[in-house]
Amino acid sequence: GHIWDVTSVAISRDGKTAVSASWDNTLIVWDLEKMNEKACLQGHESWVNSVAISEDGRTAVSASNDSSVIVWDLEEMKEKACLYDVECGCVLSVAISEDGKTAVSACTDEILRVWDLEEMKEKAYLQGDEWETRSVVISRDGKTAVSGGANKKLIVWDLEEMKEKAYLQGHESCVNSVAISEDGKTAVSGSGDKTVRVWDLE
């Protein structure tokens, strides 16, 4: 297993596989049927802060303090690509679309980066406020992303138009975690103000 703190965990839709990320710079793929370790994925050069798995369970993406997002092949248990932007600082959160074709990463430089996982290149920059973004999620249909961070707000993003749709305000401290419902109509956020808030995205 890991030799340092586990920072993030993701589970495949079929419930057979989990992937954990750690400050030990690695990810571990877990077989949830046999309840054992399948593989240790190494490639990051610093703490791994976040991991997400595609709908089909074949691809994982991870975010690290080394300024990179790594795309992993969970069938071959190896790195497919390293998506890197030295200007982004630490990558704190990453999300992947249901079809595995798009990822969105959140960094300490307040910019969300949208990645094309077929071409393995950056598709767009989404400029937020001048505060670090700590969490990002993508709706199941891949049309919307929601991010939250140190500015105490959530931002709803249109991933078709690649632009901001709305600001959601109410938290009194930084937003540390965001989740979105399967139908994309509701978001939930957790904050340093000790509250969990539910948001209507319609």
C-alpha positions in Angstrom: 0.0 0.0 0.0 0.9 3.6 0.3 3.7 4.9 2.5 2.2 8.3 3.1 -1.1 10.1 3.3 -3.8 9.1 0.8 -5.3 12.3 -0.7 -7.9 11.1 -3.1 -9.7 7.9 -4.2 -11.9 7.1 -7.2 -14.0 4.1 -8.0 -15.1 2.6 -11.4 -18.7 2.7 -12.3 -18.9 -1.1 -12.2 -17.5 -1.1 -8.7 -14.7 -3.5 -9.5 -11.8 -1.2 -9.4 -10.6 1.7 -7.2 -7.6 4.0 -7.6 -6.0 5.9 -4.8 -3.6 8.8 -4.9 -1.0 9.7 -2.3 1.6 12.1 -1.1 4.1 9.3 -1.7 3.9 10.4 -5.5 2.2 7.2 -6.5 -1.3 5.8 -7.4 -2.4 2.4 -6.5 -5.0 0.4 -8.5 -7.1 -1.8 -6.3 -9.1 -4.9 -7.2 -12.3 -4.6 -5.2 -13.5 -8.1 -6.0 -10.3 -9.8 -4.7 -9.6 -6.9 -2.2 -6.0 -6.6 -3.2 -3.5 -4.3 -5.0 -3.4 -4.7 -8.7 -0.7 -2.2 -9.6 1.3 0.7 -8.4 1.5 3.6 -10.9 4.6 5.7 -10.8 5.3 8.8 -12.9 4.6 11.9 -10.8 7.6 13.7 -9.2 5.7 15.2 -6.3 2.5 14.7 -4.2 -0.5 13.4 -6.1 -3.6 15.4 -5.0 -6.5 14.0 -7.0 -7.5 11.1 -9.2 -10.6 10.4 -11.4 -11.7 7.4 -13.5 -13.5 7.3 -16.8 -17.0 5.8 -17.0 -15.7 2.6 -18.8 -13.0 2.1 -16.2 -10.2 2.0 -18.8 -8.6 5.4 -18.1 -7.6 7.3 -15.0 -6.3 10.9 -14.7 -4.2 12.2 -11.8 -3.2 15.7 -10.6 0.0 16.5 -8.8 2.1 19.3 -7.2 4.6 18.7 -10.1 2.3 20.8 -12.4 1.2 17.8 -14.4 -1.9 15.7 -15.2 -1.0 12.1 -16.0 -3.4 10.0 -18.1 -3.2 6.3 -17.2 -4.2 3.2 -19.1 -5.9 1.0 -16.5 -5.9 -2.0 -18.8 -2.2 -2.0 -19.5 -1.4 -0.4 -16.1 0.9 2.2 -17.6 1.2 5.9 -18.4 -0.5 7.1 -21.6 0.5 10.7 -21.5 1.8 13.5 -19.3 -0.1 16.8 -19.7 2.1 19.5 -18.4 1.9 23.2 -18.0 4.7 24.7 -15.9 2.8 28.0 -15.4 -0.1 26.3 -13.5 1.7 25.6 -10.2 0.3 22.7 -8.2 -2.6 20.8 -9.8 -5.1 20.4 -7.0 -8.0 18.6 -8.6 -8.8 16.8 -11.8 -12.1 15.5 -13.4 -12.8 13.3 -16.4 -15.8 13.2 -18.6 -18.0 10.1 -18.9 -16.7 9.2 -22.4 -13.1 9.6 -21.3 -12.4 12.2 -24.0 -12.1 15.3 -21.9 -10.4 16.2 -18.6 -10.5 19.4 -16.6 -7.8 20.3 -14.1 -7.8 23.0 -11.4 -4.6 24.6 -10.3 -3.2 27.1 -7.8 -3.0 29.8 -10.6 -6.9 30.1 -10.7 -7.1 28.9 -14.3 -9.0 25.7 -15.2 -7.4 23.8 -18.1 -9.6 21.7 -20.4 -7.7 18.8 -21.9 -8.4 16.8 -25.1 -7.6 13.2 -24.1 -7.9 11.9 -27.7 -5.3 14.4 -29.0 -3.5 14.6 -25.6 -3.3 18.4 -25.7 -4.8 21.4 -24.1 -8.2 22.5 -25.5 -8.9 25.7 -23.6 -8.1 27.9 -20.6 -11.0 28.9 -18.4 -10.1 32.0 -16.4 -11.7 32.3 -13.0 -11.0 34.8 -10.2 -7.5 35.4 -9.0 -7.8 32.7 -6.3 -6.7 29.1 -6.3 -9.3 26.5 -7.4 -9.4 23.5 -5.1 -12.0 21.2 -6.6 -13.6 20.6 -10.0 -16.2 18.2 -11.3 -17.7 17.5 -14.7 -21.4 16.6 -15.3 -22.1 13.2 -16.7 -23.1 14.6 -20.1 -19.8 16.4 -20.3 -21.4 19.8 -21.0 -20.9 21.5 -17.6 -18.1 21.8 -15.1 -18.4 23.2 -11.6 -15.4 24.5 -9.7 -14.8 25.9 -6.2 -11.9 27.3 -4.3 -10.4 30.0 -2.2 -12.7 32.8 -3.4 -15.6 31.2 -1.4 -17.6 30.8 -4.7 -18.6 28.1 -7.1 -18.3 28.8 -10.8 -20.4 26.9 -13.3 -18.7 26.5 -16.7 -20.2 25.8 -20.1 -17.8 23.2 -21.6 -19.4 23.5 -25.1 -18.9 27.3 -25.3 -15.9 27.2 -23.0 -17.1 30.1 -20.9 -18.4 30.9 -17.5 -22.2 30.4 -17.0 -22.7 31.5 -13.4 -21.2 32.3 -10.0 -22.8 30.7 -6.9 -22.2 32.6 -3.7 -23.1 31.7 -0.1 -20.1 30.2 1.5 -18.2 32.2 4.1 -14.8 30.4 3.6 -12.9 28.6 0.9 -14.7 25.8 -1.0 -12.7 22.6 -0.6 -14.9 20.0 -2.4 -17.6 20.0 -5.1 -19.8 17.2 -6.4 -22.5 17.1 -9.1 -25.5 14.8 -9.4 -25.9 12.3 -12.2 -28.5 14.4 -14.0 -26.4 17.5 -13.7 -29.1 19.5 -12.1 -27.7 19.7 -8.5 -24.3 20.5 -7.1 -23.1 20.0 -3.5 -20.1 21.9 -2.0 -18.2 21.6 1.2 -16.4 24.6 2.7 -14.0 25.7 5.4 -17.0 27.5 6.9 -18.1 24.0 8.2 -21.2 23.9 6.0 -22.3 21.7 3.1 -24.5 23.6 0.6 -26.8 22.3 -2.1 -27.1 24.3 -5.3 -29.7 24.3 -8.1 -27.8 24.3 -11.4 -31.0 24.9 -13.5 
